[in-house]
Structure formats: C-alpha cells, structure tokens
Amino acid sequence: MLNKTRAIVLHHVRYGETSIVITLYTEKFGRLACMASGIRSRKTRIPAILFQPLTIVDTDFYYRQNREIQRMKEASCPVIYNSIPFNYTKSAIALFLSEVLYLSLREEESNPVLFSFLIHSLQLLDTLEEGSVFFHHWFLLHLTRYLGYFPEVHQFDGPELFSSGIHSFGSLSAGASRALRRIGVHAQGPPDLSDITYRERNELLEGIIRYYSLHIDGFMRLKSLMVLQEVFKTSPGDIRQKG
C-alpha cells in the first residue's frame, strides 16, 4: 500500500552498487527503514543529497506492516536549510544529533508531539544566530521530556547530584548545575549562557551523555562526539573561557 508521510533522515547505508537503506523517523509510523533503489545511478529520480543527516523529507513508499525494510517510491525536500549545510559548527551539531536520535528513537509508532518537537528544533537550529554552542545541550535535555525521563532540573542551583529518581548523572560543578537549570526551564530554545565557561559546558555535555547511557545501551560510544568537540575547539564563535 502506497503511503505518504513527512520524515526526518537519521542515517543511511549503501546497499549493493546503486541503492541505499535509509533510517527515517516518520510522522505517521515512527522509526522506519526504507530502501531507495538505484539512487546512486545516473538515472535516479531521487537525489542522494536528500538523505543527509536530519534532512526533512516528504516520502512516498510502499508500506507492509511485517516487512523490515519498506520500499521508497518518491522523496522530496519541503524544508530547505539555509545555514546548517554551510556552517561547519551547525553541521557538526546536526551530525551529532542524528546519531543521538538514531540510538534513542526506537518506537515504530506515530508520536505527533515528539515529531513536532523535532521539526521545530531543527528549524530553530537553522535560524539560530547566537547560542548555537549550547543548542545540543538544550536539545538533548528537552528530548528526554518525550522519551520519558526528564530530570528535575529545578533542584540544581549548586554542585549537586544530577538525578532523576534513583538515576544519577554524577556530581556537577556549580556553574554546570546553573547551566542545567537555566536550559531546563527554557522550553523554546537555548538561553543566554555566555557566562558559562568552556570547561563547564563540556562537563555538562558529558553529564547529559552519562544520563542517556543509563537508559540507552551503547550510548557512551558516540562516534560523532569527537568531531563535535574538535569543531568547538576551533570555532570562531566559541566561548574561549577555560575556567
């Protein structure tokens, strides 16, 4: 049966000489794998560039409930990013977040509220002029609202235990704890955190990753994290305080 849905590209791998298998997070079906046949041939009607990490696509595919990999017929790009593909800092963030979503979004069922959050967040990243160095912290923290384990950030005004119920993140410094609280109470986007040092920012990200690892197997082995950290060491818009 032919179905249409919006989707976000999470990952793709080559299949054979000319095809790819794409992992999508879709509006109608949740996580889904689709094969795009012949996409790497000269005669393809679907450009391979559509399947870069976190691209928003409109898809037509043949859906069978018990099939592990669906077959894609058509795809187009309804939202064209203006800055993410051309800004190496935002591109590194997108690569990192696509790996996070690939590991954390497992449900094969519709979740319109989560899908709306993802679409809003990606468009926000594309338009953001300041504060992008904290975007992934903000995104990771607020994504946990939809995954079911958002921490009680109102408690963190000092070097306290980053926790939710019985699960702990490890202790955070006063600066990282303040940043956590401020990020947690800003649901619409990352707040101004220009007073947070480079060291505190890295400490907070490591704490959030530890928190995710309590809920998701293999989360500590993020391949894109090293790329992200290297980009922020050299980014001209980075916060250079070493604390």
Buried (B, 14 or more C-beta within 10 A) or exposed (E): EEBEBBBBBBBBEEBEEBBBBBBBBBBBBBBBBBBBBBBBEEEBEBEEEBBBBBBBBBBEBEBEEEEEBBEBBBBEEEBEBEBBBEBEBBBBBBBBBBBBBBBBBEEEEBBEEBBEBBBEBBBBBBEBEEBBBBBBBBBBBBBBBBBEBBBEBEBBEEEBEBBBEEEBBEEBBEBBBBBBBBBBEBEEBBBEBEEBBBBBBBBBBBBBBBBBBEBBEEBEEBEBBEBBEEBBEEBEEBBEEEE
